[in-house]
């Protein structure tokens, strides 16, 4: 069962790699924007 789930997850990652990558980058960007203190010059 674990092996089957692993194979399915691996195939899912391969097919939706760019979607996951974009989602990951979006989250990182949001964290970066929220984390940055806004100080207008």
CHARMM-style PDB file with segment names, atoms N, HN, CA, C and O in Angstrom:
ATOM      1  N   UNK     1       0.836  -1.204   0.000  1.00  0.00      PROA
ATOM      2  CA  UNK     1       0.000   0.000   0.000  1.00  0.00      PROA
ATOM      3  C   UNK     1       0.875   1.260   0.000  1.00  0.00      PROA
ATOM      4  O   UNK     1       0.622   2.217  -0.732  1.00  0.00      PROA
ATOM      5  N   UNK     2       1.900   1.227   0.836  1.00  0.00      PROA
ATOM      6  HN  UNK     2       2.105   0.450   1.431  1.00  0.00      PROA
ATOM      7  CA  UNK     2       2.800   2.378   0.935  1.00  0.00      PROA
ATOM      8  C   UNK     2       3.555   2.596  -0.369  1.00  0.00      PROA
ATOM      9  O   UNK     2       3.757   3.727  -0.812  1.00  0.00      PROA
ATOM     10  N   UNK     3       3.970   1.477  -0.974  1.00  0.00      PROA
ATOM     11  HN  UNK     3       3.806   0.559  -0.614  1.00  0.00      PROA
ATOM     12  CA  UNK     3       4.726   1.548  -2.227  1.00  0.00      PROA
ATOM     13  C   UNK     3       3.850   2.102  -3.353  1.00  0.00      PROA
ATOM     14  O   UNK     3       4.299   2.915  -4.161  1.00  0.00      PROA
ATOM     15  N   UNK     4       2.608   1.656  -3.391  1.00  0.00      PROA
ATOM     16  HN  UNK     4       2.243   0.996  -2.735  1.00  0.00      PROA
ATOM     17  CA  UNK     4       1.659   2.118  -4.404  1.00  0.00      PROA
ATOM     18  C   UNK     4       1.415   3.621  -4.261  1.00  0.00      PROA
ATOM     19  O   UNK     4       1.388   4.362  -5.244  1.00  0.00      PROA
ATOM     20  N   UNK     5       1.241   4.047  -3.015  1.00  0.00      PROA
ATOM     21  HN  UNK     5       1.263   3.445  -2.216  1.00  0.00      PROA
ATOM     22  CA  UNK     5       1.004   5.455  -2.728  1.00  0.00      PROA
ATOM     23  C   UNK     5       2.206   6.294  -3.129  1.00  0.00      PROA
ATOM     24  O   UNK     5       2.061   7.399  -3.653  1.00  0.00      PROA
ATOM     25  N   UNK     6       3.402   5.755  -2.874  1.00  0.00      PROA
ATOM     26  HN  UNK     6       3.520   4.858  -2.448  1.00  0.00      PROA
ATOM     27  CA  UNK     6       4.648   6.450  -3.218  1.00  0.00      PROA
ATOM     28  C   UNK     6       4.777   6.616  -4.722  1.00  0.00      PROA
ATOM     29  O   UNK     6       5.146   7.684  -5.212  1.00  0.00      PROA
ATOM     30  N   UNK     7       4.468   5.536  -5.459  1.00  0.00      PROA
ATOM     31  HN  UNK     7       4.169   4.669  -5.061  1.00  0.00      PROA
ATOM     32  CA  UNK     7       4.543   5.583  -6.927  1.00  0.00      PROA
ATOM     33  C   UNK     7       3.555   6.595  -7.491  1.00  0.00      PROA
ATOM     34  O   UNK     7       3.874   7.350  -8.410  1.00  0.00      PROA
ATOM     35  N   UNK     8       2.359   6.599  -6.928  1.00  0.00      PROA
ATOM     36  HN  UNK     8       2.101   5.986  -6.181  1.00  0.00      PROA
ATOM     37  CA  UNK     8       1.325   7.522  -7.387  1.00  0.00      PROA
ATOM     38  C   UNK     8       1.724   8.969  -7.107  1.00  0.00      PROA
ATOM     39  O   UNK     8       1.514   9.855  -7.935  1.00  0.00      PROA
ATOM     40  N   UNK     9       2.296   9.192  -5.936  1.00  0.00      PROA
ATOM     41  HN  UNK     9       2.466   8.472  -5.263  1.00  0.00      PROA
ATOM     42  CA  UNK     9       2.749  10.529  -5.559  1.00  0.00      PROA
ATOM     43  C   UNK     9       3.871  10.995  -6.471  1.00  0.00      PROA
ATOM     44  O   UNK     9       3.912  12.155  -6.881  1.00  0.00      PROA
ATOM     45  N   UNK    10       4.779  10.081  -6.786  1.00  0.00      PROA
ATOM     46  HN  UNK    10       4.746   9.138  -6.453  1.00  0.00      PROA
ATOM     47  CA  UNK    10       5.901  10.399  -7.662  1.00  0.00      PROA
ATOM     48  C   UNK    10       5.410  10.784  -9.053  1.00  0.00      PROA
ATOM     49  O   UNK    10       5.891  11.747  -9.649  1.00  0.00      PROA
ATOM     50  N   UNK    11       4.430  10.005  -9.569  1.00  0.00      PROA
ATOM     51  HN  UNK    11       4.039   9.222  -9.084  1.00  0.00      PROA
ATOM     52  CA  UNK    11       3.873  10.296 -10.890  1.00  0.00      PROA
ATOM     53  C   UNK    11       3.124  11.639 -10.864  1.00  0.00      PROA
ATOM     54  O   UNK    11       3.185  12.412 -11.820  1.00  0.00      PROA
ATOM     55  N   UNK    12       2.429  11.896  -9.774  1.00  0.00      PROA
ATOM     56  HN  UNK    12       2.379  11.268  -8.998  1.00  0.00      PROA
ATOM     57  CA  UNK    12       1.695  13.145  -9.611  1.00  0.00      PROA
ATOM     58  C   UNK    12       2.652  14.329  -9.599  1.00  0.00      PROA
ATOM     59  O   UNK    12       2.375  15.370 -10.194  1.00  0.00      PROA
ATOM     60  N   UNK    13       3.783  14.160  -8.915  1.00  0.00      PROA
ATOM     61  HN  UNK    13       4.008  13.314  -8.432  1.00  0.00      PROA
ATOM     62  CA  UNK    13       4.796  15.215  -8.857  1.00  0.00      PROA
ATOM     63  C   UNK    13       5.375  15.486 -10.233  1.00  0.00      PROA
ATOM     64  O   UNK    13       5.626  16.636 -10.595  1.00  0.00      PROA
ATOM     65  N   UNK    14       5.587  14.420 -11.000  1.00  0.00      PROA
ATOM     66  HN  UNK    14       5.383  13.486 -10.706  1.00  0.00      PROA
ATOM     67  CA  UNK    14       6.147  14.577 -12.346  1.00  0.00      PROA
ATOM     68  C   UNK    14       5.184  15.311 -13.267  1.00  0.00      PROA
ATOM     69  O   UNK    14       5.600  16.167 -14.049  1.00  0.00      PROA
ATOM     70  N   UNK    15       3.901  14.983 -13.179  1.00  0.00      PROA
ATOM     71  HN  UNK    15       3.563  14.289 -12.544  1.00  0.00      PROA
ATOM     72  CA  UNK    15       2.923  15.602 -14.073  1.00  0.00      PROA
ATOM     73  C   UNK    15       2.590  17.030 -13.658  1.00  0.00      PROA
ATOM     74  O   UNK    15       2.377  17.896 -14.506  1.00  0.00      PROA
ATOM     75  N   UNK    16       2.547  17.270 -12.356  1.00  0.00      PROA
ATOM     76  HN  UNK    16       2.721  16.566 -11.667  1.00  0.00      PROA
ATOM     77  CA  UNK    16       2.148  18.594 -11.874  1.00  0.00      PROA
ATOM     78  C   UNK    16       3.309  19.368 -11.266  1.00  0.00      PROA
ATOM     79  O   UNK    16       3.121  20.180 -10.360  1.00  0.00      PROA
ATOM     80  N   UNK    17       4.517  19.108 -11.776  1.00  0.00      PROA
ATOM     81  HN  UNK    17       4.670  18.448 -12.512  1.00  0.00      PROA
ATOM     82  CA  UNK    17       5.713  19.728 -11.196  1.00  0.00      PROA
ATOM     83  C   UNK    17       5.668  21.250 -11.254  1.00  0.00      PROA
ATOM     84  O   UNK    17       5.964  21.928 -10.269  1.00  0.00      PROA
ATOM     85  N   UNK    18       5.294  21.779 -12.418  1.00  0.00      PROA
ATOM     86  HN  UNK    18       5.054  21.228 -13.217  1.00  0.00      PROA
ATOM     87  CA  UNK    18       5.293  23.231 -12.584  1.00  0.00      PROA
ATOM     88  C   UNK    18       4.205  23.892 -11.748  1.00  0.00      PROA
ATOM     89  O   UNK    18       4.376  25.009 -11.259  1.00  0.00      PROA
ATOM     90  N   UNK    19       3.076  23.187 -11.587  1.00  0.00      PROA
ATOM     91  HN  UNK    19       2.937  22.279 -11.985  1.00  0.00      PROA
ATOM     92  CA  UNK    19       1.995  23.718 -10.765  1.00  0.00      PROA
ATOM     93  C   UNK    19       2.442  23.830  -9.307  1.00  0.00      PROA
ATOM     94  O   UNK    19       2.218  24.844  -8.645  1.00  0.00      PROA
ATOM     95  N   UNK    20       3.082  22.757  -8.825  1.00  0.00      PROA
ATOM     96  HN  UNK    20       3.265  21.934  -9.363  1.00  0.00      PROA
ATOM     97  CA  UNK    20       3.576  22.769  -7.450  1.00  0.00      PROA
ATOM     98  C   UNK    20       4.674  23.807  -7.264  1.00  0.00      PROA
ATOM     99  O   UNK    20       4.744  24.481  -6.235  1.00  0.00      PROA
ATOM    100  N   UNK    21       5.534  23.927  -8.279  1.00  0.00      PROA
ATOM    101  HN  UNK    21       5.477  23.380  -9.115  1.00  0.00      PROA
ATOM    102  CA  UNK    21       6.638  24.880  -8.227  1.00  0.00      PROA
ATOM    103  C   UNK    21       6.099  26.311  -8.164  1.00  0.00      PROA
ATOM    104  O   UNK    21       6.590  27.128  -7.385  1.00  0.00      PROA
ATOM    105  N   UNK    22       5.097  26.608  -8.979  1.00  0.00      PROA
ATOM    106  HN  UNK    22       4.698  25.944  -9.611  1.00  0.00      PROA
ATOM    107  CA  UNK    22       4.496  27.939  -8.998  1.00  0.00      PROA
ATOM    108  C   UNK    22       3.826  28.247  -7.658  1.00  0.00      PROA
ATOM    109  O   UNK    22       3.935  29.358  -7.140  1.00  0.00      PROA
ATOM    110  N   UNK    23       3.135  27.252  -7.108  1.00  0.00      PROA
ATOM    111  HN  UNK    23       3.047  26.350  -7.530  1.00  0.00      PROA
ATOM    112  CA  UNK    23       2.469  27.411  -5.820  1.00  0.00      PROA
ATOM    113  C   UNK    23       3.491  27.686  -4.722  1.00  0.00      PROA
ATOM    114  O   UNK    23       3.296  28.554  -3.871  1.00  0.00      PROA
ATOM    115  N   UNK    24       4.590  26.922  -4.764  1.00  0.00      PROA
ATOM    116  HN  UNK    24       4.748  26.218  -5.456  1.00  0.00      PROA
ATOM    117  CA  UNK    24       5.672  27.071  -3.791  1.00  0.00      PROA
ATOM    118  C   UNK    24       6.297  28.466  -3.875  1.00  0.00      PROA
ATOM    119  O   UNK    24       6.539  29.114  -2.857  1.00  0.00      PROA
ATOM    120  N   UNK    25       6.551  28.911  -5.101  1.00  0.00      PROA
ATOM    121  HN  UNK    25       6.355  28.384  -5.928  1.00  0.00      PROA
ATOM    122  CA  UNK    25       7.145  30.238  -5.305  1.00  0.00      PROA
ATOM    123  C   UNK    25       6.203  31.349  -4.840  1.00  0.00      PROA
ATOM    124  O   UNK    25       6.638  32.359  -4.285  1.00  0.00      PROA
ATOM    125  N   UNK    26       4.907  31.144  -5.076  1.00  0.00      PROA
ATOM    126  HN  UNK    26       4.554  30.324  -5.526  1.00  0.00      PROA
ATOM    127  CA  UNK    26       3.905  32.117  -4.654  1.00  0.00      PROA
ATOM    128  C   UNK    26       3.884  32.246  -3.136  1.00  0.00      PROA
ATOM    129  O   UNK    26       3.808  33.352  -2.601  1.00  0.00      PROA
ATOM    130  N   UNK    27       3.954  31.104  -2.444  1.00  0.00      PROA
ATOM    131  HN  UNK    27       4.016  30.206  -2.879  1.00  0.00      PROA
ATOM    132  CA  UNK    27       3.975  31.094  -0.981  1.00  0.00      PROA
ATOM    133  C   UNK    27       5.228  31.793  -0.455  1.00  0.00      PROA
ATOM    134  O   UNK    27       5.161  32.589   0.481  1.00  0.00      PROA
ATOM    135  N   UNK    28       6.377  31.481  -1.074  1.00  0.00      PROA
ATOM    136  HN  UNK    28       6.431  30.834  -1.834  1.00  0.00      PROA
ATOM    137  CA  UNK    28       7.642  32.109  -0.676  1.00  0.00      PROA
ATOM    138  C   UNK    28       7.571  33.624  -0.876  1.00  0.00      PROA
ATOM    139  O   UNK    28       8.014  34.396  -0.026  1.00  0.00      PROA
ATOM    140  N   UNK    29       7.010  34.031  -2.005  1.00  0.00      PROA
ATOM    141  HN  UNK    29       6.650  33.404  -2.695  1.00  0.00      PROA
ATOM    142  CA  UNK    29       6.878  35.449  -2.319  1.00  0.00      PROA
ATOM    143  C   UNK    29       5.977  36.152  -1.306  1.00  0.00      PROA
ATOM    144  O   UNK    29       6.288  37.255  -0.856  1.00  0.00      PROA
ATOM    145  N   UNK    30       4.863  35.515  -0.950  1.00  0.00      PROA
ATOM    146  HN  UNK    30       4.611  34.619  -1.316  1.00  0.00      PROA
ATOM    147  CA  UNK    30       3.941  36.080   0.038  1.00  0.00      PROA
ATOM    148  C   UNK    30       4.626  36.236   1.387  1.00  0.00      PROA
ATOM    149  O   UNK    30       4.484  37.266   2.046  1.00  0.00      PROA
ATOM    150  N   UNK    31       5.365  35.217   1.793  1.00  0.00      PROA
ATOM    151  HN  UNK    31       5.480  34.380   1.258  1.00  0.00      PROA
ATOM    152  CA  UNK    31       6.096  35.270   3.063  1.00  0.00      PROA
ATOM    153  C   UNK    31       7.117  36.402   3.029  1.00  0.00      PROA
ATOM    154  O   UNK    31       7.280  37.136   4.005  1.00  0.00      PROA
ATOM    155  N   UNK    32       7.795  36.533   1.905  1.00  0.00      PROA
ATOM    156  HN  UNK    32       7.663  35.937   1.113  1.00  0.00      PROA
ATOM    157  CA  UNK    32       8.813  37.570   1.752  1.00  0.00      PROA
ATOM    158  C   UNK    32       8.191  38.966   1.819  1.00  0.00      PROA
ATOM    159  O   UNK    32       8.717  39.854   2.491  1.00  0.00      PROA
ATOM    160  N   UNK    33       7.065  39.153   1.118  1.00  0.00      PROA
ATOM    161  HN  UNK    33       6.638  38.432   0.573  1.00  0.00      PROA
ATOM    162  CA  UNK    33       6.385  40.450   1.085  1.00  0.00      PROA
ATOM    163  C   UNK    33       5.834  40.810   2.469  1.00  0.00      PROA
ATOM    164  O   UNK    33       5.970  41.948   2.918  1.00  0.00      PROA
ATOM    165  N   UNK    34       5.217  39.844   3.133  1.00  0.00      PROA
ATOM    166  HN  UNK    34       5.106  38.920   2.768  1.00  0.00      PROA
ATOM    167  CA  UNK    34       4.659  40.080   4.461  1.00  0.00      PROA
ATOM    168  C   UNK    34       5.779  40.301   5.481  1.00  0.00      PROA
ATOM    169  O   UNK    34       5.646  41.125   6.386  1.00  0.00      PROA
ATOM    170  N   UNK    35       6.867  39.571   5.331  1.00  0.00      PROA
ATOM    171  HN  UNK    35       6.974  38.902   4.595  1.00  0.00      PROA
ATOM    172  CA  UNK    35       7.988  39.672   6.254  1.00  0.00      PROA
ATOM    173  C   UNK    35       8.770  40.956   6.121  1.00  0.00      PROA
ATOM    174  O   UNK    35       9.364  41.428   7.091  1.00  0.00      PROA
ATOM    175  N   UNK    36       8.778  41.529   4.930  1.00  0.00      PROA
ATOM    176  HN  UNK    36       8.296  41.146   4.142  1.00  0.00      PROA
ATOM    177  CA  UNK    36       9.521  42.770   4.701  1.00  0.00      PROA
ATOM    178  C   UNK    36       8.812  43.950   5.357  1.00  0.00      PROA
ATOM    179  O   UNK    36       7.620  44.159   5.130  1.00  0.00      PROA
ATOM    180  N   UNK    37       9.524  44.713   6.159  1.00  0.00      PROA
ATOM    181  HN  UNK    37      10.492  44.543   6.343  1.00  0.00      PROA
ATOM    182  CA  UNK    37       8.909  45.916   6.742  1.00  0.00      PROA
ATOM    183  C   UNK    37       8.762  47.000   5.672  1.00  0.00      PROA
ATOM    184  O   UNK    37       9.705  47.300   4.939  1.00  0.00      PROA
ATOM    185  N   UNK    38       7.584  47.568   5.599  1.00  0.00      PROA
ATOM    186  HN  UNK    38       6.819  47.325   6.194  1.00  0.00      PROA
ATOM    187  CA  UNK    38       7.335  48.602   4.590  1.00  0.00      PROA
ATOM    188  C   UNK    38       7.753  49.957   5.142  1.00  0.00      PROA
ATOM    189  O   UNK    38       7.108  50.498   6.040  1.00  0.00      PROA
ATOM    190  N   UNK    39       8.824  50.494   4.605  1.00  0.00      PROA
ATOM    191  HN  UNK    39       9.348  50.055   3.875  1.00  0.00      PROA
ATOM    192  CA  UNK    39       9.270  51.818   5.025  1.00  0.00      PROA
ATOM    193  C   UNK    39       9.482  52.705   3.799  1.00  0.00      PROA
ATOM    194  O   UNK    39      10.498  52.596   3.112  1.00  0.00      PROA
ATOM    195  N   UNK    40       8.514  53.585   3.531  1.00  0.00      PROA
ATOM    196  HN  UNK    40       7.689  53.674   4.089  1.00  0.00      PROA
ATOM    197  CA  UNK    40       8.667  54.493   2.388  1.00  0.00      PROA
ATOM    198  C   UNK    40       9.801  55.480   2.632  1.00  0.00      PROA
ATOM    199  O   UNK    40       9.940  56.036   3.722  1.00  0.00      PROA
ATOM    200  N   UNK    41      10.587  55.682   1.620  1.00  0.00      PROA
ATOM    201  HN  UNK    41      10.474  55.231   0.734  1.00  0.00      PROA
ATOM    202  CA  UNK    41      11.749  56.588   1.740  1.00  0.00      PROA
ATOM    203  C   UNK    41      11.288  58.033   1.877  1.00  0.00      PROA
ATOM    204  OT1 UNK    41      12.116  58.937   1.989  1.00  0.00      PROA
TER     205      UNK     41
END
